[in-house]
Amino acid sequence: YLEAMARGCITIASRNEGIDGVIIDSVNGYLVEAGNVEEIADVIKKIFNSTSYQREIIAMAGYETASKMTDKNMALDYLNKLKSL
């Protein structure tokens, strides 16, 4: 998911499968129920029916999310969480 987001792709991910802590539905990507073909189709239709500006906003938000999730940033975040315990 992060690789796609880092390339500026609009990402569709499964809800409750781990990535939903990173992807915020309709903000920096889309979340659907795993295996729900109708919901996936609805999101694809929503993307295609949106304006190029709306697609660009979602894609850029995804890019910005992915660009902040470097190994160093994630390690520092983890260490800070451990220190706060």
PAPAVO-340051 format. One record per atom (N, C-alpha, C, O): residue in three letters; atom name; y, x, z. Coordinates in steps of 0.2 Angstrom, whole numbers, plus 5000, padded with zeros to 4 digits. Atoms other than C-alpha are relative to their C-alpha. Layout:
% PAPAVO-340051
<"ALA"; "CA"; <Y; X; Z>> ...
END
This chain:
% PAPAVO-340051
<"TYR"; "N"; <4994; 5004; 5000>> <"TYR"; "CA"; <5000; 5000; 5000>> <"TYR"; "C"; <5006; 5004; 5000>> <"TYR"; "O"; <5011; 5003; 4996>> <"LEU"; "N"; <4994; 4995; 4999>> <"LEU"; "CA"; <5012; 5014; 5005>> <"LEU"; "C"; <5002; 5003; 4993>> <"LEU"; "O"; <5008; 5004; 4991>> <"GLU"; "N"; <4999; 4996; 5007>> <"GLU"; "CA"; <5009; 5023; 4988>> <"GLU"; "C"; <5004; 4995; 4995>> <"GLU"; "O"; <5008; 4997; 4992>> <"ALA"; "N"; <4997; 5005; 5004>> <"ALA"; "CA"; <5013; 5007; 4979>> <"ALA"; "C"; <5008; 4999; 5002>> <"ALA"; "O"; <5012; 4998; 4997>> <"MET"; "N"; <4993; 5001; 4998>> <"MET"; "CA"; <5029; 5004; 4989>> <"MET"; "C"; <5004; 5006; 4999>> <"MET"; "O"; <5010; 5005; 4997>> <"ALA"; "N"; <4996; 4994; 5002>> <"ALA"; "CA"; <5035; 5022; 4987>> <"ALA"; "C"; <5001; 5000; 4993>> <"ALA"; "O"; <5006; 5004; 4991>> <"ARG"; "N"; <4998; 5000; 5007>> <"ARG"; "CA"; <5034; 5019; 4968>> <"ARG"; "C"; <5004; 4994; 4998>> <"ARG"; "O"; <5005; 4994; 4992>> <"GLY"; "N"; <4996; 5005; 5002>> <"GLY"; "CA"; <5044; 5004; 4969>> <"GLY"; "C"; <4997; 4994; 4998>> <"GLY"; "O"; <5000; 4989; 4995>> <"CYS"; "N"; <5004; 5006; 5002>> <"CYS"; "CA"; <5030; 4991; 4966>> <"CYS"; "C"; <5001; 4995; 5005>> <"CYS"; "O"; <5001; 4997; 5011>> <"ILE"; "N"; <5000; 5006; 4995>> <"ILE"; "CA"; <5031; 4974; 4974>> <"ILE"; "C"; <4993; 5000; 5002>> <"ILE"; "O"; <4988; 4999; 4998>> <"THR"; "N"; <5007; 5000; 4997>> <"THR"; "CA"; <5016; 4974; 4986>> <"THR"; "C"; <4998; 4994; 5003>> <"THR"; "O"; <5002; 4990; 5006>> <"ILE"; "N"; <5004; 5006; 4997>> <"ILE"; "CA"; <5004; 4960; 4990>> <"ILE"; "C"; <4995; 5002; 5004>> <"ILE"; "O"; <4990; 5006; 5002>> <"ALA"; "N"; <5005; 4998; 4996>> <"ALA"; "CA"; <4994; 4963; 5005>> <"ALA"; "C"; <4997; 4994; 5004>> <"ALA"; "O"; <4999; 4989; 5004>> <"SER"; "N"; <5003; 5005; 4996>> <"SER"; "CA"; <4982; 4954; 5017>> <"SER"; "C"; <5002; 5000; 5007>> <"SER"; "O"; <5003; 5005; 5010>> <"ARG"; "N"; <4998; 5002; 4993>> <"ARG"; "CA"; <4988; 4946; 5033>> <"ARG"; "C"; <4994; 5002; 5004>> <"ARG"; "O"; <4988; 5001; 5003>> <"ASN"; "N"; <5005; 4998; 4994>> <"ASN"; "CA"; <4979; 4952; 5049>> <"ASN"; "C"; <4995; 5005; 4998>> <"ASN"; "O"; <4989; 5005; 5000>> <"GLU"; "N"; <5005; 4995; 5002>> <"GLU"; "CA"; <4971; 4967; 5040>> <"GLU"; "C"; <5003; 5007; 5002>> <"GLU"; "O"; <5001; 5012; 4999>> <"GLY"; "N"; <4997; 4993; 4998>> <"GLY"; "CA"; <4982; 4981; 5048>> <"GLY"; "C"; <5007; 5001; 4997>> <"GLY"; "O"; <5011; 5004; 5000>> <"ILE"; "N"; <4994; 4999; 5003>> <"ILE"; "CA"; <4996; 4982; 5035>> <"ILE"; "C"; <5006; 4996; 5002>> <"ILE"; "O"; <5012; 4997; 5001>> <"ASP"; "N"; <4995; 5005; 4999>> <"ASP"; "CA"; <5005; 4967; 5041>> <"ASP"; "C"; <5005; 5002; 5006>> <"ASP"; "O"; <5010; 4999; 5008>> <"GLY"; "N"; <4996; 4997; 4996>> <"GLY"; "CA"; <5013; 4978; 5054>> <"GLY"; "C"; <5006; 5004; 4997>> <"GLY"; "O"; <5011; 5006; 5000>> <"VAL"; "N"; <4996; 4996; 5004>> <"VAL"; "CA"; <5022; 4987; 5040>> <"VAL"; "C"; <5004; 4995; 4995>> <"VAL"; "O"; <5010; 4996; 4994>> <"ILE"; "N"; <4998; 5004; 5005>> <"ILE"; "CA"; <5024; 4974; 5027>> <"ILE"; "C"; <5003; 4993; 5003>> <"ILE"; "O"; <4999; 4990; 5007>> <"ILE"; "N"; <4997; 5006; 4997>> <"ILE"; "CA"; <5036; 4959; 5032>> <"ILE"; "C"; <5000; 4995; 4994>> <"ILE"; "O"; <5004; 4997; 4989>> <"ASP"; "N"; <5001; 5005; 5006>> <"ASP"; "CA"; <5032; 4944; 5021>> <"ASP"; "C"; <5007; 4998; 4997>> <"ASP"; "O"; <5011; 4996; 5001>> <"SER"; "N"; <4994; 5002; 5004>> <"SER"; "CA"; <5046; 4941; 5008>> <"SER"; "C"; <5006; 5004; 5001>> <"SER"; "O"; <5011; 5002; 4999>> <"VAL"; "N"; <4995; 4996; 4999>> <"VAL"; "CA"; <5056; 4955; 5014>> <"VAL"; "C"; <4999; 5007; 4997>> <"VAL"; "O"; <5003; 5009; 4993>> <"ASN"; "N"; <5001; 4994; 5003>> <"ASN"; "CA"; <5048; 4971; 5009>> <"ASN"; "C"; <4993; 5000; 4996>> <"ASN"; "O"; <4990; 5005; 4994>> <"GLY"; "N"; <5006; 5001; 5003>> <"GLY"; "CA"; <5032; 4964; 5001>> <"GLY"; "C"; <4998; 4993; 5001>> <"GLY"; "O"; <5002; 4989; 5004>> <"TYR"; "N"; <5003; 5006; 4999>> <"TYR"; "CA"; <5021; 4949; 5002>> <"TYR"; "C"; <4993; 5000; 5004>> <"TYR"; "O"; <4989; 5005; 5003>> <"LEU"; "N"; <5006; 5000; 4996>> <"LEU"; "CA"; <5007; 4944; 5014>> <"LEU"; "C"; <4996; 4994; 4998>> <"LEU"; "O"; <4999; 4988; 4998>> <"VAL"; "N"; <5005; 5006; 5001>> <"VAL"; "CA"; <4992; 4932; 5010>> <"VAL"; "C"; <4994; 5001; 5004>> <"VAL"; "O"; <4992; 5006; 5007>> <"GLU"; "N"; <5007; 5000; 4997>> <"GLU"; "CA"; <4976; 4927; 5018>> <"GLU"; "C"; <4995; 5004; 4996>> <"GLU"; "O"; <4995; 5003; 4990>> <"ALA"; "N"; <5005; 4996; 5004>> <"ALA"; "CA"; <4962; 4939; 5013>> <"ALA"; "C"; <4996; 4996; 4997>> <"ALA"; "O"; <4993; 4991; 5000>> <"GLY"; "N"; <5005; 5004; 5004>> <"GLY"; "CA"; <4952; 4932; 4999>> <"GLY"; "C"; <5002; 4993; 4998>> <"GLY"; "O"; <4999; 4990; 4994>> <"ASN"; "N"; <4997; 5006; 5002>> <"ASN"; "CA"; <4963; 4917; 4997>> <"ASN"; "C"; <5003; 5000; 4993>> <"ASN"; "O"; <5009; 5002; 4992>> <"VAL"; "N"; <4998; 4999; 5007>> <"VAL"; "CA"; <4964; 4916; 4978>> <"VAL"; "C"; <5006; 4996; 4998>> <"VAL"; "O"; <5011; 4998; 4995>> <"GLU"; "N"; <4994; 5005; 5001>> <"GLU"; "CA"; <4976; 4901; 4978>> <"GLU"; "C"; <5006; 5003; 5002>> <"GLU"; "O"; <5012; 5003; 4999>> <"GLU"; "N"; <4994; 4997; 4997>> <"GLU"; "CA"; <4988; 4910; 4989>> <"GLU"; "C"; <5002; 5006; 4997>> <"GLU"; "O"; <5008; 5007; 4996>> <"ILE"; "N"; <4998; 4994; 5004>> <"ILE"; "CA"; <4988; 4926; 4979>> <"ILE"; "C"; <5003; 4997; 4994>> <"ILE"; "O"; <5008; 5000; 4992>> <"ALA"; "N"; <4997; 5003; 5007>> <"ALA"; "CA"; <4991; 4916; 4963>> <"ALA"; "C"; <5007; 4997; 5001>> <"ALA"; "O"; <5011; 4998; 4997>> <"ASP"; "N"; <4994; 5002; 4998>> <"ASP"; "CA"; <5005; 4907; 4972>> <"ASP"; "C"; <5006; 5005; 5001>> <"ASP"; "O"; <5011; 5004; 4998>> <"VAL"; "N"; <4996; 4995; 4999>> <"VAL"; "CA"; <5013; 4923; 4977>> <"VAL"; "C"; <5002; 5003; 4993>> <"VAL"; "O"; <5008; 5005; 4992>> <"ILE"; "N"; <4999; 4997; 5007>> <"ILE"; "CA"; <5011; 4930; 4959>> <"ILE"; "C"; <5005; 4996; 4996>> <"ILE"; "O"; <5010; 4998; 4993>> <"LYS"; "N"; <4996; 5004; 5004>> <"LYS"; "CA"; <5019; 4915; 4952>> <"LYS"; "C"; <5008; 5000; 5003>> <"LYS"; "O"; <5012; 5000; 4999>> <"LYS"; "N"; <4994; 5000; 4997>> <"LYS"; "CA"; <5033; 4916; 4965>> <"LYS"; "C"; <5004; 5007; 4998>> <"LYS"; "O"; <5010; 5006; 4996>> <"ILE"; "N"; <4997; 4994; 5002>> <"ILE"; "CA"; <5037; 4934; 4960>> <"ILE"; "C"; <5002; 5000; 4993>> <"ILE"; "O"; <5008; 5001; 4991>> <"PHE"; "N"; <4998; 5001; 5007>> <"PHE"; "CA"; <5037; 4930; 4941>> <"PHE"; "C"; <5005; 4995; 4999>> <"PHE"; "O"; <5009; 4996; 4995>> <"ASN"; "N"; <4995; 5005; 5001>> <"ASN"; "CA"; <5048; 4915; 4944>> <"ASN"; "C"; <5007; 5002; 5004>> <"ASN"; "O"; <5012; 4999; 5003>> <"SER"; "N"; <4994; 4998; 4996>> <"SER"; "CA"; <5061; 4925; 4955>> <"SER"; "C"; <5004; 5004; 4995>> <"SER"; "O"; <5002; 5006; 4989>> <"THR"; "N"; <4995; 4996; 5005>> <"THR"; "CA"; <5076; 4934; 4947>> <"THR"; "C"; <4998; 5007; 5001>> <"THR"; "O"; <4995; 5009; 5005>> <"SER"; "N"; <5001; 4993; 5000>> <"SER"; "CA"; <5076; 4952; 4943>> <"SER"; "C"; <5003; 5003; 5006>> <"SER"; "O"; <5001; 5008; 5009>> <"TYR"; "N"; <4997; 4998; 4994>> <"TYR"; "CA"; <5088; 4954; 4957>> <"TYR"; "C"; <4996; 4999; 5006>> <"TYR"; "O"; <4996; 5004; 5010>> <"GLN"; "N"; <5004; 5001; 4994>> <"GLN"; "CA"; <5077; 4946; 4970>> <"GLN"; "C"; <4994; 5005; 5000>> <"GLN"; "O"; <4992; 5007; 5005>> <"ARG"; "N"; <5006; 4995; 5001>> <"ARG"; "CA"; <5062; 4957; 4963>> <"ARG"; "C"; <5003; 5007; 5002>> <"ARG"; "O"; <4999; 5011; 5006>> <"GLU"; "N"; <4998; 4993; 4998>> <"GLU"; "CA"; <5073; 4973; 4965>> <"GLU"; "C"; <5001; 5000; 5007>> <"GLU"; "O"; <5000; 5006; 5010>> <"ILE"; "N"; <4999; 5000; 4992>> <"ILE"; "CA"; <5078; 4968; 4983>> <"ILE"; "C"; <4994; 5002; 5004>> <"ILE"; "O"; <4993; 5006; 5008>> <"ILE"; "N"; <5006; 4999; 4997>> <"ILE"; "CA"; <5060; 4967; 4988>> <"ILE"; "C"; <4997; 5007; 4999>> <"ILE"; "O"; <4995; 5010; 5003>> <"ALA"; "N"; <5002; 4994; 5001>> <"ALA"; "CA"; <5055; 4982; 4979>> <"ALA"; "C"; <5003; 5006; 5003>> <"ALA"; "O"; <5000; 5011; 5006>> <"MET"; "N"; <4996; 4994; 4997>> <"MET"; "CA"; <5069; 4993; 4986>> <"MET"; "C"; <4998; 5000; 5008>> <"MET"; "O"; <4998; 5005; 5011>> <"ALA"; "N"; <5002; 5001; 4993>> <"ALA"; "CA"; <5065; 4986; 5004>> <"ALA"; "C"; <4993; 5003; 5001>> <"ALA"; "O"; <4992; 5007; 5006>> <"GLY"; "N"; <5006; 4996; 4999>> <"GLY"; "CA"; <5047; 4992; 5001>> <"GLY"; "C"; <5000; 5007; 4999>> <"GLY"; "O"; <4997; 5011; 5003>> <"TYR"; "N"; <4998; 4992; 5001>> <"TYR"; "CA"; <5053; 5009; 4995>> <"TYR"; "C"; <5003; 5003; 5006>> <"TYR"; "O"; <5000; 5008; 5008>> <"GLU"; "N"; <4997; 4997; 4994>> <"GLU"; "CA"; <5064; 5011; 5010>> <"GLU"; "C"; <4995; 5000; 5006>> <"GLU"; "O"; <4995; 5005; 5010>> <"THR"; "N"; <5005; 5000; 4994>> <"THR"; "CA"; <5050; 5006; 5022>> <"THR"; "C"; <4995; 5006; 4999>> <"THR"; "O"; <4994; 5010; 5004>> <"ALA"; "N"; <5004; 4995; 5001>> <"ALA"; "CA"; <5038; 5018; 5014>> <"ALA"; "C"; <5003; 5007; 5001>> <"ALA"; "O"; <5000; 5012; 5003>> <"SER"; "N"; <4997; 4993; 5000>> <"SER"; "CA"; <5050; 5033; 5013>> <"SER"; "C"; <5001; 5002; 5007>> <"SER"; "O"; <5002; 5008; 5009>> <"LYS"; "N"; <5000; 4998; 4993>> <"LYS"; "CA"; <5052; 5032; 5032>> <"LYS"; "C"; <4994; 5001; 5003>> <"LYS"; "O"; <4994; 5004; 5009>> <"MET"; "N"; <5006; 4999; 4997>> <"MET"; "CA"; <5034; 5033; 5035>> <"MET"; "C"; <4996; 5006; 4998>> <"MET"; "O"; <4991; 5006; 4996>> <"THR"; "N"; <5003; 4994; 5001>> <"THR"; "CA"; <5031; 5051; 5033>> <"THR"; "C"; <4996; 5002; 5005>> <"THR"; "O"; <4996; 4999; 5011>> <"ASP"; "N"; <5005; 4997; 4994>> <"ASP"; "CA"; <5018; 5061; 5043>> <"ASP"; "C"; <5004; 5002; 5006>> <"ASP"; "O"; <5002; 5000; 5011>> <"LYS"; "N"; <4995; 4997; 4995>> <"LYS"; "CA"; <5032; 5069; 5053>> <"LYS"; "C"; <5003; 4994; 5004>> <"LYS"; "O"; <5002; 4994; 5010>> <"ASN"; "N"; <4996; 5006; 4997>> <"ASN"; "CA"; <5041; 5052; 5057>> <"ASN"; "C"; <4994; 4996; 5004>> <"ASN"; "O"; <4996; 4994; 5009>> <"MET"; "N"; <5006; 5003; 4997>> <"MET"; "CA"; <5024; 5044; 5061>> <"MET"; "C"; <4998; 5003; 5006>> <"MET"; "O"; <4996; 5000; 5012>> <"ALA"; "N"; <5002; 4996; 4994>> <"ALA"; "CA"; <5019; 5058; 5073>> <"ALA"; "C"; <5005; 5000; 5005>> <"ALA"; "O"; <5003; 4999; 5011>> <"LEU"; "N"; <4995; 5000; 4995>> <"LEU"; "CA"; <5035; 5058; 5082>> <"LEU"; "C"; <5001; 4993; 5003>> <"LEU"; "O"; <5002; 4993; 5009>> <"ASP"; "N"; <5000; 5007; 4997>> <"ASP"; "CA"; <5035; 5039; 5084>> <"ASP"; "C"; <4994; 4999; 5005>> <"ASP"; "O"; <4995; 4997; 5010>> <"TYR"; "N"; <5006; 5000; 4996>> <"TYR"; "CA"; <5017; 5041; 5091>> <"TYR"; "C"; <5001; 5003; 5007>> <"TYR"; "O"; <5000; 5001; 5012>> <"LEU"; "N"; <4999; 4996; 4994>> <"LEU"; "CA"; <5022; 5054; 5103>> <"LEU"; "C"; <5005; 4997; 5005>> <"LEU"; "O"; <5005; 4997; 5011>> <"ASN"; "N"; <4995; 5003; 4996>> <"ASN"; "CA"; <5038; 5045; 5109>> <"ASN"; "C"; <4997; 4994; 5003>> <"ASN"; "O"; <4998; 4992; 5009>> <"LYS"; "N"; <5003; 5006; 4997>> <"LYS"; "CA"; <5027; 5029; 5112>> <"LYS"; "C"; <4995; 5003; 5006>> <"LYS"; "O"; <4995; 5000; 5011>> <"LEU"; "N"; <5004; 4997; 4995>> <"LEU"; "CA"; <5015; 5040; 5122>> <"LEU"; "C"; <5004; 5002; 5006>> <"LEU"; "O"; <5002; 5001; 5012>> <"LYS"; "N"; <4995; 4997; 4995>> <"LYS"; "CA"; <5029; 5048; 5132>> <"LYS"; "C"; <5003; 4994; 5004>> <"LYS"; "O"; <5004; 4994; 5010>> <"SER"; "N"; <4998; 5006; 4996>> <"SER"; "CA"; <5035; 5030; 5137>> <"SER"; "C"; <4995; 4997; 5004>> <"SER"; "O"; <4997; 4993; 5008>> <"LEU"; "N"; <5005; 5003; 4995>> <"LEU"; "CA"; <5019; 5026; 5145>> <"LEU"; "C"; <5000; 5003; 5006>> <"LEU"; "O"; <4996; 5001; 5011>> 
END
